[in-house]
Structures are given as C-alpha cells and as structure tokens.
Amino acid sequence: MSTPRVGQGFDIHPFGDDPERPLMLAGVRLPGLGLVGHSDADVVAHAVADALLGACGMGDIGTLFPDTDPELAGVDSMSLLARVVSDVRSRFSIGNVDVTVITEKPRIAPYRAEMCERLSAVLDAPASVKAKRAESLGAIGRGEGIACLAVALVVER
C-alpha cells in the first residue's frame, strides 16, 4: 500500500507600478496592477508548485526555475507548474490541491471557479481555492501585495 504524502507551499509578491503588467492568479487574469517578480509572479501557481515538490521531496520552485535565468523572465507560471506536474507524475499520483489566497484586493470570489478549473486542468486532479483578507495587518493587509498558501496530497505510484 502506498503512503500518502503532503506538501505545503507558500509564495508572496508585492504589487508593481507597471500598468501594462497583468495580475495573474492560477493562470487567470484579474483586474489591477500586476505583481513584481522574475516570471509573471503568479503566487498561486508558485505556491502549488512548491506544495507538490515538497510532498514529493523534489526541492522547490526556486531551485528548479531560478530567478537568475534570463529565459524565465516574464514566463507564464502555469507553464512552470505544468512542468512540475509532469515531473511529479513520473513517480506520484496527485490526490488534490487546496489553495488559500491572502489579499485585500482584488476580490477573488468572482474568479474562484475559473481559477479552480485552470488548476484542475493542469493538475489533472481536484483543486480548491479560497480567499482570506489580512484584516489590515502587515504589508498584505495594507494592500501592498498578495500571498498564497497551498497544500498538496500525493501518493507514490
């Protein structure tokens, strides 16, 4: 019998000031300023990738896709997540992923279903997305950025 394994992922990025940079979460474009980062700074995709990698004992997203690699500048983070999923699936089945986005703005509820669909499509597994506010505490609570927590369940094949 295979033993289930659980991994936790976290990511955080500040909002930028470039009006041309889109705000991407789980591959979905939301209204507002984009996040600062080497890639498209999709905190959901990054946190999910780290949760999967952690569950499998395969390192972390920064090791696999360093922010010093010029070829990754502006890359679609969902494509990075797809690469992680491919690597994970060589040895593990993905049970599910659960995500909590922490932000004051924008509101996540109108985009939650599409975010779940996009994640589930890349994972070929169930994905849930929730949103919480930081209630004015810290940089996230002041509306300076977005954080994300993710948990992934995998089972070795």
C-alpha positions in Angstrom: 0.0 0.0 0.0 1.3 3.4 -0.9 1.6 6.0 1.7 0.0 9.4 1.1 2.4 12.4 1.3 1.5 16.0 2.0 3.4 19.2 0.9 3.0 22.8 1.8 3.7 25.7 -0.5 3.9 29.5 0.1 4.6 32.5 -2.1 4.3 36.2 -1.7 4.8 39.1 -4.2 4.3 42.9 -3.9 2.2 44.8 -6.4 4.2 46.7 -9.0 3.6 50.0 -10.6 3.6 49.0 -14.3 0.1 49.4 -15.7 1.0 47.1 -18.6 1.9 44.2 -16.3 -1.2 41.9 -15.8 -2.2 40.4 -12.5 -2.3 36.7 -12.9 -3.5 34.2 -10.3 -3.8 30.5 -11.2 -3.5 31.5 -14.8 -6.5 33.8 -14.6 -6.1 37.5 -15.4 -7.6 39.7 -12.7 -8.1 43.5 -12.7 -5.5 45.6 -11.1 -1.7 46.1 -11.1 0.4 43.0 -11.7 2.8 41.6 -9.1 6.5 42.1 -9.2 8.6 39.0 -10.0 11.0 37.5 -12.5 8.2 35.4 -14.0 4.6 36.6 -14.3 4.6 36.4 -10.4 1.5 34.1 -10.2 1.7 33.4 -6.5 -0.9 30.7 -6.8 1.0 28.7 -9.4 4.2 29.2 -7.4 2.7 28.0 -4.1 1.1 25.0 -5.7 4.4 24.0 -7.4 6.2 24.2 -4.1 3.5 22.2 -2.3 3.8 19.4 -4.9 7.6 19.5 -4.9 7.6 19.4 -1.1 5.2 16.5 -0.9 7.5 14.5 -3.3 10.8 15.6 -1.7 11.8 17.1 -5.0 13.1 20.5 -3.9 11.4 23.8 -4.6 10.4 26.1 -7.4 13.4 28.5 -6.9 15.9 25.7 -7.3 14.2 24.3 -10.5 13.5 27.7 -12.0 15.9 30.3 -10.6 15.1 33.9 -10.9 18.6 34.4 -12.3 17.7 32.5 -15.5 17.1 35.1 -18.2 15.0 32.6 -20.2 12.4 32.6 -17.4 11.9 36.4 -17.4 8.2 37.0 -17.7 7.4 33.3 -18.2 3.8 32.1 -17.7 3.9 30.4 -14.2 1.2 28.0 -15.2 3.7 26.5 -17.7 6.2 26.1 -14.9 3.5 24.4 -12.8 2.8 22.1 -15.8 6.5 21.1 -15.9 6.4 20.4 -12.2 3.3 18.3 -12.6 5.0 16.3 -15.3 8.0 15.6 -13.1 5.8 14.7 -10.1 3.6 12.4 -12.2 6.6 10.3 -13.1 6.5 8.8 -9.6 3.4 10.1 -7.9 -0.4 10.4 -8.4 -1.8 13.8 -7.3 -4.7 13.5 -5.0 -5.8 17.1 -4.6 -4.5 20.6 -4.0 -6.0 23.2 -1.7 -5.1 26.9 -2.0 -5.7 30.0 0.2 -5.0 33.4 -1.4 -4.4 36.2 1.1 -5.2 39.6 -0.3 -7.2 42.8 0.4 -7.7 43.4 -3.4 -8.9 42.3 -5.8 -11.8 40.2 -4.6 -11.2 36.6 -5.6 -14.8 35.3 -5.4 -15.7 36.3 -9.0 -12.7 34.4 -10.3 -12.6 31.4 -8.0 -14.4 28.9 -10.3 -12.1 29.7 -13.2 -9.1 29.5 -11.0 -10.1 26.1 -9.8 -10.8 24.9 -13.4 -7.4 26.1 -14.6 -5.6 24.5 -11.7 -7.5 21.2 -12.0 -6.8 21.1 -15.8 -3.0 21.4 -15.2 -3.0 19.1 -12.2 -5.5 16.6 -13.7 -6.7 16.5 -10.1 -9.2 18.4 -7.9 -8.2 21.9 -6.8 -9.9 24.2 -4.4 -9.3 27.9 -4.0 -10.3 30.1 -1.0 -9.5 33.7 -0.3 -8.9 35.5 3.0 -8.2 39.0 4.0 -5.3 40.0 6.2 -7.6 42.4 8.1 -5.2 45.4 7.8 -2.3 43.5 9.3 1.1 43.8 7.7 2.0 44.6 4.1 -0.7 42.3 2.7 -3.3 43.9 5.0 -2.2 47.3 3.7 -2.9 46.2 0.2 0.8 46.1 -0.9 0.7 42.6 -2.4 -0.7 39.1 -2.4 0.3 35.9 -0.6 -0.7 32.3 -1.2 -0.6 29.1 0.8 -1.1 25.7 -0.8 -1.3 22.1 0.4 -0.9 19.1 -1.9 -1.7 15.5 -1.4 0.2 12.9 -3.5 0.6 9.1 -3.4 3.6 7.3 -4.7 2.9 5.0 -7.6 
